[in-house]
């Protein structure tokens, strides 16, 4: 850390007294392994007491009330945001710390070039010393949680030990928590062990911070895939501390999925219903800033079609008795990025967070509401920013309200990674099946990326190997302020780049072997989409609710219908294949210009694709001979077709 004050920086919350319900002496479980593990860690961490979370509404309310009393939570206006709170993290603890996130397995090659690797014995020795005495003066909370509906054959149980009440209340919203999970676990059930501490012990009489944490050099988010353990230290924020989310649901689960023959993916799940009431379930994987949550809760702009949400972020899929892939959403809530979310970009998300929501690092208005950039409402005349500083806007030369710091430089009121945590059940378009323990049958996979050139609006894989190739080639062009970085494609295979739990080459091989577990005909059809092509007038495709027009064509292809053209890169819609009734071009193009645009969006830029294929081949290079040969053969096949 650059600043000395970071050595006692902030990352969770003040010590909160145990709830009345949690002061019972009797343990809520007879699981001896779990009991011994908790006792051993309580002794190592020197926690002043231990609280077993029961997952009740009473517990949640008491914890939130205590967080308000401790100055960690600010209650929001009960008329505008009933049951909602605002938290502010320390400036140094605002996002996942990817460079401090590790896959610790015995052989470095099993982690691969996309993961940070440390020898597990070495890392456990280091972190054990960090955990020693780390909870002095604090309460150790035991959080039994289920990823997926309790009792689902696709679900997994974890137990997180933490000294952060902020983590407890967020886990209440994001997972199924408490005594009912322990009942399902029984006396000897399997569970994933998740250790977490903010890394900020309290001395007797020491005044606590509202967001205590460890300095960056002591932060670790460690995954031990060979023993299915997660150890996190020093951060209290998001995916660093809510260990059921990316840590278990993707990094550990993807490794379990490989061992057990299923898939754990960074994919939304949507339910699409046609005017004829035929239902389709679609999973989609997109890198960040590609409209993933917007698609999950989309309001279609074609009559008669409806979209409902099964999940907005993660999908676990197992093969059912009929040979098809069935998916559950392992989470129970939404942990979404706030800035940019508006009634225009994602109205159903805005409706979801109208109540019972925890906001982190957003702005606070004078009337007790929250605000962020891109919210779709005017900037307030006064606001408390995410650092707790009072701000008044200034009108710039363009007549726009902006906020300036003490140096006169424009700043953001909300941190760019400001978040909301909300129960999925209160989403107005949550599908009735979202908690079905059997899961929903998946008809199609969508991959995508933000690509202003070359990549068409949509194309379909010709076979399963081609499908895995599509996923492996996913990526987005950067839009950073650093001009040298703009336009550089950041490859993000299957949108899993930050979340691989093992070597990505082995991960692609696992995907390639799925037809060995069922017939290829029963696996989902696979498509690649790109809402972000540009020309001189801006975006060539509206996106948002008009993406339903692409999804309609996808459904037609699932049914073996829909106009298409057989090309070197896959099956593309013909220029007139998409239902364009009522489409109004967002950039004001004429009907003739729109016809030209659609022809471009549904055609193959051969020279551009030759460069694209070469770039994909280059992205395989760090993996050496571990990249499955069939993917290299697919590259050669597509190259030959482009040259014909």
LONU-896774 format. One record per residue (C-alpha): x, y, z. Coordinates in Angstrom, 2 decimals, m for minus. Layout:
REM LONU-896774
SITE      east     north        up
SITE         X         Y         Z
...
This chain:
REM LONU-896774
SITE      east     north        up
SITE      0.00      0.00      0.00
SITE      1.25      3.48     m0.82
SITE     m0.06      5.11      2.36
SITE      0.98      4.30      5.91
SITE     m2.60      4.59      7.07
SITE     m3.37      1.45      5.07
SITE     m1.56     m0.66      7.67
SITE     m4.72     m0.47      9.78
SITE     m7.11      0.08      6.92
SITE    m10.71     m0.86      6.91
SITE    m12.53     m3.90      5.56
SITE    m15.50     m5.12      7.49
SITE    m17.21     m3.57     10.48
SITE    m17.18     m2.78     14.15
SITE    m17.58     m5.62     16.62
SITE    m21.28     m6.36     16.90
SITE    m22.70     m8.02     19.99
SITE    m24.12    m11.51     19.50
SITE    m27.86    m11.61     19.02
SITE    m30.04    m12.89     21.84
SITE    m30.97    m15.93     19.77
SITE    m27.31    m16.80     19.32
SITE    m26.33    m16.77     23.00
SITE    m27.58    m20.31     23.61
SITE    m24.99    m22.69     24.98
SITE    m26.21    m25.71     23.04
SITE    m24.72    m26.30     19.60
SITE    m27.16    m26.51     16.69
SITE    m25.42    m29.53     15.12
SITE    m24.01    m32.94     16.00
SITE    m21.56    m32.90     13.07
SITE    m18.33    m33.74     14.94
SITE    m15.97    m32.69     12.13
SITE    m17.68    m29.29     11.88
SITE    m17.71    m28.78     15.66
SITE    m14.02    m29.66     15.98
SITE    m13.08    m27.39     13.05
SITE    m14.95    m24.43     14.59
SITE    m13.39    m25.02     18.02
SITE     m9.89    m25.29     16.56
SITE    m10.23    m22.08     14.57
SITE    m11.78    m20.22     17.50
SITE     m8.72    m21.22     19.54
SITE     m6.27    m20.23     16.77
SITE     m7.96    m16.89     16.06
SITE     m8.52    m16.18     19.80
SITE    m12.07    m14.99     19.15
SITE    m13.75    m13.63     22.27
SITE    m16.91    m15.66     21.55
SITE    m18.55    m17.85     18.92
SITE    m22.00    m17.31     17.38
SITE    m23.73    m19.93     15.23
SITE    m25.99    m18.15     12.74
SITE    m29.53    m19.53     12.58
SITE    m30.55    m17.71      9.37
SITE    m33.74    m16.28     10.86
SITE    m35.35    m12.97      9.97
SITE    m34.95    m12.00     13.62
SITE    m31.20    m12.61     13.43
SITE    m30.91    m10.53     10.24
SITE    m32.83     m7.63     11.81
SITE    m30.82     m7.72     15.03
SITE    m27.54     m7.79     13.07
SITE    m28.61     m4.83     10.90
SITE    m29.73     m2.88     13.96
SITE    m26.39     m3.55     15.62
SITE    m24.53     m2.44     12.47
SITE    m26.52      0.81     12.51
SITE    m25.66      1.34     16.17
SITE    m21.99      0.70     15.40
SITE    m22.02      3.35     12.64
SITE    m21.39      0.83      9.88
SITE    m24.86      0.99      8.32
SITE    m26.81      4.16      7.52
SITE    m30.55      3.41      7.36
SITE    m32.10      4.77      4.17
SITE    m35.40      6.64      3.94
SITE    m38.06      4.06      4.92
SITE    m40.53      5.62      2.48
SITE    m38.11      5.60     m0.45
SITE    m36.04      2.46      0.36
SITE    m37.79      0.45      3.09
SITE    m35.59     m2.05      4.89
SITE    m32.45     m0.76      3.13
SITE    m29.02      0.40      4.32
SITE    m25.88      2.08      3.01
SITE    m22.36      0.96      3.95
SITE    m19.06      2.62      3.07
SITE    m15.91      0.56      2.81
SITE    m12.39      1.84      3.27
SITE    m10.87      3.41      0.13
SITE     m8.45      0.47     m0.16
SITE    m11.07     m2.28      0.01
SITE    m13.46     m1.70     m2.85
SITE    m13.21     m4.69     m5.23
SITE    m11.82     m8.18     m5.75
SITE     m8.04     m8.22     m5.38
SITE     m7.11    m10.44     m8.31
SITE     m3.36    m10.15     m7.78
SITE     m3.82    m11.50     m4.24
SITE     m6.13    m14.35     m5.30
SITE     m4.46    m17.77     m5.46
SITE     m5.03    m21.34     m6.58
SITE     m2.90    m23.45     m4.24
SITE     m2.40    m26.96     m5.62
SITE      0.63    m29.24     m5.41
SITE      1.70    m28.82     m9.06
SITE      1.89    m25.37    m10.62
SITE      0.88    m26.74    m14.02
SITE     m2.47    m27.79    m12.52
SITE     m3.20    m24.11    m11.82
SITE     m2.09    m22.99    m15.27
SITE     m0.95    m19.62    m16.64
SITE     m4.24    m17.80    m15.92
SITE     m4.11    m18.42    m12.16
SITE     m1.79    m17.11     m9.45
SITE     m0.17    m20.18     m7.91
SITE      1.42    m20.84     m4.51
SITE      2.40    m24.18     m3.01
SITE     m0.45    m25.14     m0.63
SITE      1.81    m26.17      2.26
SITE      3.72    m22.89      2.04
SITE      0.55    m20.81      1.80
SITE     m1.18    m22.59      4.69
SITE      1.87    m22.01      6.86
SITE      1.84    m18.27      6.01
SITE     m1.90    m17.86      6.49
SITE     m2.04    m19.89      9.70
SITE      0.28    m17.33     11.24
SITE     m1.89    m14.51      9.95
SITE     m4.98    m16.17     11.47
SITE     m3.22    m16.61     14.84
SITE     m4.91    m14.11     17.15
SITE     m6.66    m12.35     14.24
SITE    m10.06    m12.26     16.01
SITE     m8.96    m10.92     19.39
SITE    m11.75     m8.73     20.72
SITE    m14.13     m9.90     18.00
SITE    m16.90    m12.43     17.55
SITE    m16.45    m15.49     15.36
SITE    m19.65    m16.07     13.35
SITE    m20.36    m19.56     12.01
SITE    m22.40    m19.30      8.78
SITE    m23.74    m22.63      7.45
SITE    m24.94    m21.94      3.90
SITE    m26.32    m23.79      0.89
SITE    m25.38    m22.89     m2.66
SITE    m28.59    m23.81     m4.45
SITE    m31.99    m24.82     m3.05
SITE    m31.54    m26.84      0.12
SITE    m31.79    m30.54     m0.74
SITE    m31.21    m30.06     m4.48
SITE    m29.03    m32.82     m5.99
SITE    m27.08    m30.04     m7.71
SITE    m26.55    m27.93     m4.55
SITE    m23.47    m27.84     m2.29
SITE    m23.12    m26.87      1.38
SITE    m20.43    m24.61      2.76
SITE    m19.66    m23.19      6.19
SITE    m17.98    m19.80      6.48
SITE    m16.23    m18.69      9.65
SITE    m15.90    m14.91      9.78
SITE    m15.46    m12.00     12.18
SITE    m17.44     m9.67      9.90
SITE    m21.10     m8.93     10.65
SITE    m21.26     m7.19      7.24
SITE    m20.45    m10.56      5.70
SITE    m23.14    m12.25      7.81
SITE    m25.99    m10.01      6.63
SITE    m24.85    m10.13      3.01
SITE    m24.65    m13.93      3.16
SITE    m28.21    m13.90      4.50
SITE    m29.26    m12.29      1.22
SITE    m26.92    m14.12     m1.15
SITE    m27.31    m17.72      0.11
SITE    m29.60    m19.97      2.14
SITE    m28.23    m19.65      5.68
SITE    m28.64    m21.25      9.06
SITE    m30.14    m24.11     11.04
SITE    m32.04    m25.57      8.08
SITE    m28.71    m26.00      6.29
SITE    m27.22    m27.80      9.30
SITE    m30.24    m30.11      9.34
SITE    m29.59    m30.99      5.68
SITE    m25.88    m31.50      6.46
SITE    m26.71    m34.01      9.18
SITE    m24.08    m35.70     11.35
SITE    m21.52    m36.50      8.65
SITE    m22.41    m34.66      5.44
SITE    m19.75    m33.07      3.23
SITE    m19.19    m29.32      3.34
SITE    m16.71    m26.80      1.92
SITE    m14.63    m25.18      4.66
SITE    m14.46    m21.40      4.24
SITE    m12.27    m19.34      6.56
SITE    m12.46    m15.56      6.55
SITE    m11.12    m12.78      8.72
SITE    m10.85     m9.06      8.21
SITE     m7.40     m9.37      9.81
SITE     m7.78     m6.59     12.35
SITE     m7.70     m7.81     15.96
SITE     m8.79     m5.43     18.72
SITE     m6.71     m4.72     21.81
SITE     m8.47     m4.13     25.10
SITE    m10.00     m0.65     25.02
SITE     m9.02     m0.02     21.40
SITE    m11.48      2.07     19.37
SITE    m12.69      0.19     16.33
SITE    m13.01      1.42     12.74
SITE    m16.27      1.22     10.85
SITE    m14.48     m0.82      8.17
SITE    m11.33     m2.49      9.58
SITE     m9.03     m4.58      7.36
SITE     m5.45     m5.60      6.71
SITE     m2.99     m3.89      4.35
SITE     m2.78     m5.12      0.77
SITE      0.41     m7.12      1.29
SITE     m1.38     m9.22      3.93
SITE     m4.52     m9.83      1.90
SITE     m4.99    m13.37      0.61
SITE     m7.93    m15.03     m1.13
SITE     m6.71    m18.61     m1.31
SITE     m8.32    m21.67     m2.86
SITE     m7.19    m25.21     m2.17
SITE     m8.91    m27.28     m4.89
SITE     m7.40    m30.59     m3.79
SITE     m9.06    m30.32     m0.37
SITE    m12.00    m28.04     m1.38
SITE    m11.08    m25.30      1.09
SITE    m11.18    m21.51      0.89
SITE     m9.03    m19.29      3.14
SITE     m9.54    m15.53      2.93
SITE     m7.73    m12.91      4.99
SITE     m7.60     m9.14      5.19
SITE    m10.53     m7.96      3.03
SITE    m14.19     m7.59      3.91
SITE    m15.50     m6.68      0.49
SITE    m17.60     m8.61     m2.04
SITE    m16.09    m11.67     m3.64
SITE    m13.08    m11.46     m1.30
SITE    m15.27    m12.06      1.76
SITE    m18.63    m13.50      0.63
SITE    m16.98    m16.84      0.05
SITE    m20.05    m18.56     m1.39
SITE    m19.92    m16.33     m4.44
SITE    m16.95    m16.47     m6.82
SITE    m14.73    m18.50     m4.47
SITE    m17.02    m21.50     m3.93
SITE    m19.54    m21.10     m6.75
SITE    m16.86    m20.87     m9.46
SITE    m13.25    m21.54     m8.42
SITE    m13.89    m24.50     m6.10
SITE    m17.10    m25.67     m7.80
SITE    m15.52    m25.74    m11.27
SITE    m12.93    m28.18     m9.95
SITE    m15.61    m30.29     m8.24
SITE    m17.59    m30.21    m11.48
SITE    m14.62    m31.58    m13.41
SITE    m14.22    m34.42    m10.89
SITE    m17.93    m35.24    m10.81
SITE    m18.87    m34.66    m14.46
SITE    m20.95    m31.47    m14.38
SITE    m20.48    m27.74    m15.13
SITE    m20.06    m24.72    m12.83
SITE    m20.20    m21.62    m15.02
SITE    m20.16    m17.84    m14.90
SITE    m23.51    m17.77    m16.69
SITE    m26.89    m16.11    m16.26
SITE    m30.00    m18.24    m16.72
SITE    m33.04    m16.74    m18.41
SITE    m36.46    m18.14    m19.22
SITE    m37.84    m17.01    m22.57
SITE    m41.49    m17.64    m23.46
SITE    m42.84    m17.27    m27.00
SITE    m46.29    m15.93    m27.92
SITE    m47.27    m19.60    m28.40
SITE    m46.26    m20.18    m24.74
SITE    m43.30    m22.36    m25.62
SITE    m40.57    m22.01    m23.00
SITE    m36.82    m21.89    m23.66
SITE    m34.07    m21.76    m21.02
SITE    m30.85    m20.05    m22.06
SITE    m27.52    m19.67    m20.25
SITE    m25.22    m16.82    m21.25
SITE    m21.58    m16.05    m20.42
SITE    m20.25    m12.54    m21.03
SITE    m17.12    m10.74    m19.82
SITE    m17.68     m7.69    m17.61
SITE    m19.33     m4.59    m19.12
SITE    m21.16     m6.64    m21.75
SITE    m24.72     m6.31    m20.45
SITE    m25.02     m9.63    m18.64
SITE    m27.44     m8.53    m15.91
SITE    m29.35     m6.40    m18.42
SITE    m29.96     m9.51    m20.53
SITE    m31.00    m11.60    m17.52
SITE    m33.76     m9.11    m16.66
SITE    m34.50     m7.79    m20.13
SITE    m37.84     m6.28    m21.15
SITE    m38.31     m7.59    m24.74
SITE    m39.19     m5.08    m27.45
SITE    m41.09     m7.57    m29.59
SITE    m44.76     m8.29    m28.86
SITE    m45.80    m11.50    m27.16
SITE    m42.38    m12.57    m25.86
SITE    m41.53    m12.54    m22.15
SITE    m38.23    m12.85    m20.29
SITE    m37.96    m14.10    m16.73
SITE    m34.90    m14.55    m14.56
SITE    m33.67    m17.81    m13.08
SITE    m30.25    m16.37    m12.24
SITE    m28.17    m13.32    m13.17
SITE    m24.59    m14.54    m12.66
SITE    m23.79    m18.21    m12.01
SITE    m25.13    m21.53    m13.27
SITE    m24.50    m25.05    m12.00
SITE    m25.54    m27.77    m14.46
SITE    m25.82    m31.54    m14.19
SITE    m26.99    m34.13    m16.70
SITE    m30.52    m35.30    m15.95
SITE    m32.09    m38.72    m16.47
SITE    m33.13    m37.68    m19.99
SITE    m29.55    m36.76    m20.94
SITE    m30.13    m33.01    m20.97
SITE    m28.28    m30.43    m18.88
SITE    m30.33    m29.10    m15.95
SITE    m29.26    m25.85    m14.29
SITE    m29.78    m24.20    m10.94
SITE    m28.85    m20.73     m9.80
SITE    m26.69    m21.50     m6.74
SITE    m27.24    m18.02     m5.31
SITE    m30.24    m16.59     m3.49
SITE    m29.60    m12.93     m4.22
SITE    m28.15    m10.39     m6.62
SITE    m24.79     m8.71     m5.94
SITE    m24.84     m6.18     m8.75
SITE    m22.78     m3.21     m9.88
SITE    m24.79     m0.06     m9.15
SITE    m23.26      2.64    m11.45
SITE    m24.91      2.53    m14.86
SITE    m27.96      0.66    m13.60
SITE    m31.06      2.69    m14.48
SITE    m34.68      2.39    m15.56
SITE    m33.42      2.52    m19.15
SITE    m30.61     m0.03    m18.92
SITE    m32.19     m2.45    m16.42
SITE    m35.64     m1.47    m15.13
SITE    m36.25     m4.79    m13.39
SITE    m33.02     m4.49    m11.42
SITE    m34.12     m1.02    m10.31
SITE    m37.46     m2.44     m9.18
SITE    m35.69     m5.25     m7.35
SITE    m33.57     m2.89     m5.26
SITE    m36.48     m0.67     m4.22
SITE    m36.51     m2.33     m0.78
SITE    m34.63     m4.70      1.55
SITE    m31.30     m3.94     m0.09
SITE    m27.77     m3.34      1.20
SITE    m25.96     m0.67     m0.83
SITE    m22.18     m0.33     m0.57
SITE    m20.12      2.69     m1.67
SITE    m22.98      4.63     m3.28
SITE    m23.78      8.31     m2.76
SITE    m26.24      9.41     m0.04
SITE    m28.78     12.17     m0.79
SITE    m30.22     14.65      1.68
SITE    m33.58     12.87      1.67
SITE    m31.98      9.57      2.72
SITE    m31.87      7.90     m0.68
SITE    m28.92      6.60     m2.69
SITE    m27.48      7.95     m5.96
SITE    m24.86      6.93     m8.48
SITE    m23.61      7.99    m11.88
SITE    m25.74      6.59    m14.71
SITE    m28.77      6.14    m12.46
SITE    m30.94      7.99    m14.95
SITE    m31.98     10.75    m12.53
SITE    m30.44     14.23    m12.25
SITE    m27.47     14.72     m9.97
SITE    m28.63     15.96     m6.53
SITE    m27.81     19.49     m5.39
SITE    m25.98     18.00     m2.44
SITE    m24.71     14.49     m1.74
SITE    m22.39     12.57      0.59
SITE    m20.00     10.63     m1.62
SITE    m18.82      7.04     m1.11
SITE    m15.92      8.25      1.04
SITE    m18.29     10.16      3.34
SITE    m17.37     13.60      1.97
SITE    m20.01     16.30      1.46
SITE    m20.26     17.38     m2.21
SITE    m22.13     19.99     m4.21
SITE    m22.20     19.85     m8.02
SITE    m20.79     22.36    m10.46
SITE    m22.18     22.98    m13.93
SITE    m19.46     22.37    m16.54
SITE    m19.02     24.00    m19.96
SITE    m21.47     21.51    m21.48
SITE    m24.17     22.45    m19.00
SITE    m23.88     19.16    m17.13
SITE    m23.76     18.83    m13.35
SITE    m20.46     17.33    m12.23
SITE    m18.73     16.89     m8.88
SITE    m15.20     18.20     m8.33
SITE    m12.59     17.43     m5.70
SITE    m10.46     19.94     m3.83
SITE     m8.11     20.17     m6.85
SITE    m10.96     20.97     m9.21
SITE    m10.81     17.54    m10.89
SITE    m14.02     15.67    m11.69
SITE    m14.77     12.77     m9.36
SITE    m17.39     10.05     m9.00
SITE    m19.90     10.22     m6.17
SITE    m20.30      6.44     m6.20
SITE    m17.30      4.17     m6.54
SITE    m17.28      2.56    m10.03
SITE    m17.60     m0.83     m8.32
SITE    m20.33      0.26     m5.90
SITE    m22.72     m2.60     m5.24
SITE    m26.22     m3.57     m4.23
SITE    m27.15     m6.81     m2.47
SITE    m30.80     m7.77     m2.82
SITE    m32.92    m10.92     m2.47
SITE    m33.60    m12.58     m5.82
SITE    m37.11    m13.45     m4.66
SITE    m38.20     m9.81     m4.84
SITE    m37.20     m9.42     m8.50
SITE    m40.45     m8.70    m10.40
SITE    m39.46    m11.08    m13.22
SITE    m38.06    m13.93    m11.16
SITE    m39.15    m17.20    m12.75
SITE    m41.40    m19.53    m10.76
SITE    m38.84    m22.32    m11.34
SITE    m35.86    m20.41     m9.96
SITE    m35.79    m22.53     m6.78
SITE    m36.78    m25.84     m8.38
SITE    m34.29    m28.31     m6.85
SITE    m34.27    m30.32    m10.10
SITE    m33.14    m27.28    m12.08
SITE    m34.33    m26.18    m15.52
SITE    m33.40    m27.85    m18.85
SITE    m30.98    m25.68    m20.84
SITE    m31.72    m25.24    m24.55
SITE    m28.88    m22.92    m25.54
SITE    m25.61    m21.34    m24.45
SITE    m24.68    m17.81    m25.49
SITE    m21.12    m16.52    m25.39
SITE    m20.27    m12.92    m26.19
SITE    m18.00     m9.94    m25.85
SITE    m17.67     m6.22    m26.53
SITE    m16.22     m6.08    m30.04
SITE    m16.68     m2.92    m32.18
SITE    m15.44     m4.62    m35.36
SITE    m15.34     m7.99    m37.18
SITE    m17.54    m10.14    m34.89
SITE    m21.12    m10.45    m36.27
SITE    m24.30     m9.86    m34.31
SITE    m24.83    m13.59    m33.79
SITE    m23.50    m16.85    m35.14
SITE    m24.20    m20.48    m34.28
SITE    m21.66    m23.24    m33.68
SITE    m21.70    m26.07    m36.21
SITE    m20.75    m28.76    m33.70
SITE    m19.69    m29.16    m30.06
SITE    m15.97    m28.67    m30.75
SITE    m16.81    m25.48    m32.62
SITE    m18.93    m24.46    m29.61
SITE    m16.01    m24.88    m27.18
SITE    m13.78    m22.98    m29.61
SITE    m16.29    m20.10    m29.55
SITE    m16.24    m20.02    m25.76
SITE    m12.44    m20.20    m25.65
SITE    m12.19    m17.20    m28.01
SITE    m14.47    m14.93    m25.97
SITE    m13.12    m11.51    m25.04
SITE    m13.68     m7.79    m25.15
SITE    m11.81     m4.80    m26.49
SITE    m10.63     m2.53    m23.71
SITE    m12.10      0.94    m23.23
SITE     m9.55      2.22    m20.72
SITE     m8.60      5.89    m20.46
SITE     m5.04      4.81    m21.24
SITE     m4.99      5.29    m25.01
SITE     m2.30      2.68    m25.49
SITE     m4.71      0.08    m24.11
SITE     m7.81      1.04    m26.10
SITE     m8.81     m1.49    m28.72
SITE     m6.74     m4.31    m27.23
SITE     m8.70     m7.55    m27.03
SITE     m8.58     m9.05    m23.55
SITE     m9.31    m12.75    m24.00
SITE    m11.69    m14.09    m21.37
SITE    m12.41    m17.76    m22.15
SITE    m15.99    m18.67    m21.23
SITE    m16.03    m15.34    m19.26
SITE    m14.11    m17.27    m16.57
SITE    m10.75    m15.48    m16.67
SITE    m10.75    m14.31    m13.01
SITE    m12.57    m17.42    m11.79
SITE    m10.75    m20.52    m13.05
SITE    m10.17    m23.02    m10.25
SITE     m7.65    m25.02    m12.26
SITE     m5.73    m24.94    m15.54
SITE     m7.92    m23.33    m18.22
SITE     m6.65    m25.82    m20.83
SITE     m7.92    m28.69    m18.68
SITE    m11.16    m26.74    m18.23
SITE    m11.64    m26.59    m22.03
SITE    m10.91    m30.31    m22.22
SITE    m13.62    m30.92    m19.62
SITE    m16.09    m29.05    m21.83
SITE    m14.96    m31.03    m24.87
SITE    m15.66    m34.32    m23.11
SITE    m19.28    m33.47    m22.21
SITE    m20.62    m35.42    m25.26
SITE    m19.04    m38.54    m23.72
SITE    m21.45    m38.18    m20.78
SITE    m24.54    m37.77    m22.94
SITE    m25.31    m37.49    m26.64
SITE    m24.20    m34.32    m28.43
SITE    m27.75    m33.96    m29.76
SITE    m29.03    m33.46    m26.20
SITE    m26.51    m30.78    m25.30
SITE    m27.54    m27.12    m25.69
SITE    m27.13    m25.37    m29.03
SITE    m24.34    m22.79    m28.81
SITE    m24.19    m19.22    m30.14
SITE    m21.84    m16.23    m30.00
SITE    m23.35    m12.75    m29.78
SITE    m21.95     m9.24    m30.11
SITE    m24.21     m6.28    m29.32
SITE    m21.36     m3.76    m29.69
SITE    m20.41     m3.39    m33.39
SITE    m19.85      0.24    m34.39
SITE    m19.74      2.40    m37.49
SITE    m19.44      6.15    m38.06
SITE    m22.84      6.75    m36.46
SITE    m22.15      4.76    m33.29
SITE    m23.49      1.41    m32.21
SITE    m24.94     m0.53    m35.12
SITE    m27.37     m2.44    m32.90
SITE    m29.63     m0.98    m30.20
SITE    m29.10     m3.74    m27.65
SITE    m31.14     m3.85    m24.42
SITE    m34.75     m4.92    m25.15
SITE    m34.04     m5.31    m28.87
SITE    m31.73     m8.21    m28.06
SITE    m34.95    m10.23    m27.84
SITE    m34.95    m10.17    m31.66
SITE    m31.68    m12.10    m31.63
SITE    m33.01    m14.45    m28.95
SITE    m36.07    m15.14    m31.09
SITE    m33.81    m16.28    m33.94
SITE    m31.85    m18.40    m31.43
SITE    m35.11    m20.09    m30.42
SITE    m35.97    m20.70    m34.05
SITE    m32.59    m22.37    m34.53
SITE    m33.16    m24.49    m31.40
SITE    m36.33    m25.71    m33.12
SITE    m34.46    m26.41    m36.36
SITE    m36.05    m23.42    m38.08
SITE    m35.00    m19.84    m38.80
SITE    m33.30    m18.54    m41.90
SITE    m29.53    m18.97    m41.84
SITE    m26.44    m19.00    m44.01
SITE    m23.65    m21.56    m43.74
SITE    m20.34    m19.66    m43.44
SITE    m16.73    m20.35    m42.52
SITE    m17.30    m19.13    m38.95
SITE    m20.67    m20.79    m38.31
SITE    m24.35    m20.44    m39.10
SITE    m25.33    m16.77    m39.38
SITE    m28.83    m15.36    m39.81
SITE    m29.60    m14.07    m43.27
SITE    m29.96    m10.25    m43.37
SITE    m33.77    m10.60    m43.26
SITE    m33.92    m13.44    m40.70
SITE    m34.45    m11.33    m37.58
SITE    m37.89    m10.02    m36.64
SITE    m37.42     m6.25    m37.05
SITE    m41.06     m5.14    m36.70
SITE    m41.16     m1.96    m34.64
SITE    m37.39     m1.60    m34.48
SITE    m36.29      2.04    m34.23
SITE    m32.58      2.62    m34.79
SITE    m31.06      4.38    m31.80
SITE    m28.64      6.37    m33.95
SITE    m31.31      7.73    m36.28
SITE    m30.38      5.75    m39.40
SITE    m32.74      5.73    m42.35
SITE    m34.46      2.53    m43.50
SITE    m31.90      2.17    m46.28
SITE    m28.99      2.67    m43.91
SITE    m30.48      0.16    m41.48
SITE    m30.74     m2.41    m44.28
SITE    m27.03     m1.93    m44.99
SITE    m26.23     m2.22    m41.28
SITE    m28.12     m5.52    m40.98
SITE    m26.27     m6.87    m44.00
SITE    m22.98     m6.00    m42.32
SITE    m24.00     m7.45    m38.95
SITE    m24.89    m10.77    m40.60
SITE    m21.87    m11.14    m42.87
SITE    m18.31    m12.45    m42.53
SITE    m15.42    m10.00    m42.63
SITE    m12.95    m12.52    m44.08
SITE     m9.79    m10.46    m43.65
SITE    m10.82     m9.42    m40.16
SITE    m11.54    m13.03    m39.26
SITE     m8.15    m14.21    m40.50
SITE     m6.58    m11.80    m38.00
SITE     m9.06    m12.93    m35.34
SITE     m8.15    m16.60    m35.81
SITE     m4.45    m15.76    m35.59
SITE     m5.09    m13.83    m32.36
SITE     m7.01    m16.76    m30.86
SITE     m4.13    m19.09    m31.75
SITE     m1.78    m16.66    m30.01
SITE     m3.96    m16.74    m26.89
SITE     m3.52    m20.54    m26.78
SITE      0.29    m20.26    m26.81
SITE      0.88    m19.88    m23.03
SITE     m0.74    m23.28    m22.50
SITE      1.67    m25.10    m24.79
SITE      0.72    m28.70    m25.52
SITE     m2.01    m28.72    m22.87
SITE     m4.44    m26.98    m25.24
SITE     m6.60    m29.79    m26.65
SITE     m5.50    m30.67    m30.18
SITE     m9.08    m30.57    m31.51
SITE     m9.22    m26.82    m30.80
SITE     m6.06    m26.26    m32.81
SITE     m7.58    m28.41    m35.56
SITE    m10.73    m26.27    m35.46
SITE     m8.57    m23.17    m35.93
SITE     m6.99    m24.76    m39.01
SITE    m10.40    m25.81    m40.34
SITE    m11.85    m22.30    m40.05
SITE     m8.70    m20.77    m41.54
SITE     m8.93    m23.08    m44.55
SITE    m12.59    m22.20    m45.01
SITE    m11.81    m18.47    m44.89
SITE     m9.17    m18.96    m47.59
SITE    m11.52    m20.88    m49.90
